[in-house]
């Protein structure tokens, strides 16, 4: 394992200064990357439906983005584990540039399969955005870890909130000015913004925070495995998660929150289109939803640091349920229930993501965290992909009301699981010894002891 490059073990002031600089660099990268992701995702359903005249195929196009994010999580985490956060973030956003270019081609050529492939590659950008929050936590002290994660999630709000509004508004208009289809605009914007984030992180994220924290596996020991071998390797950190009650609750919070959010959000543009709402109104609803997802993240992080993760996870489940039911009972021609419901769904997602990420990170030693974080993000992104596909089917064969209602019931289950854990019947109190699991490098994933797990 390499020696940390610039911060001596006893130089806490230097470590704190490097942490502040790292968060600042990451902040400036996730703003454009977040805008690129939400612009591309919010337009995928509409472009897919425009090309095929099918609501299901429209939601399938958006589902490909979440599928791509799920598939990319473990390879990106594996790359970071051996080469650092900078290399992983740079690679993920460059792949997303290629995906946006393919989706742009689909809009110009009116060729649906190109949109599906582009969506999968764009999902790599979404997965990379999420992994940036862990980079903010690499050098953070235990007492400030949730705050650091929340700050990075909040940073994404600046770009992510503007992404749908600009992509479906200004960028679409600009595309028409140069003779391109209106829905080509969001992908032109995504190409430029993902490229900007990749170049910035490559030049400015030095030294690498994971390397400085002593968490990089020797690059020379990285096995030259196939893509499928890397995915199979996820079984080992997944096993560590399932055997540890704290990690299991953390992953469940991230999984359920993401599934509820993606499932409803994927079908919402179609529901509003059925009500003959203008494209810019659809973009505004998506932007308000993203305000809920990101804007209050620093406050959520403070609450998690102050009161611990479990009650915040329970609160997230309740918030998701209320939002889902409001959306479920809003007719296609109306707006208010969808506006408020989607905002609350975004806020509930933020509760689950930040509290779950903090609890997961606190459950493992620094040198073991990256594989576990990648496996948890695989579960989360995979649940989103399944929700997007299921949501499209439910929307077609049943209704938007049924889709949102069933999603709300899943959120209730999350709240119950968190409350059960708080009572000590499913949480860390019952663990008598830590579980271990081998990882590809030969190290062991060892959850921290109950006395060390504070969240």
Secondary structure, DSSP 8 states (H G I E B T S, - for coil): ----SS--TT-HHHHHHHHHHHHHHHHHHHHHHHHHHHHHHHHHHHHHHHHHS-HHHHHHHHHHHHHHHHHHHHHHHHHHHHH-HHHHHHHHHHHHHHHHHHHHHHHHHT-HHHHHHHHHHHHHHHHHHHHHHHHHHSS--GGGHHHHHHHHHHHHHHHHHHHHHHHHTHHHHHHHHTT--GGGHHHHHHHHHHHHHHHHHHHH--S-HHHHTT----GGG-----HHHHHHTHHHHHHHHHHSHHHHHHHHHHHHHHHHHHHHHHHHHHHHHHTT--HHHHHHHHHHHHHHHHTTHHHHHHHHHHH-HHHHHHHHHHHHHHHHHHHHT--TT--HHHHHHHHHHHHHHHHHHHHHHHHHHHTB-GGGHHHHHHHHHHHHHHHHHHHHHHHHHHHHHS-HHHHHHHHHHHHHHHHHHHHHHHTTSSSGGG--S--EEE-TTS-EEEB--TTT---
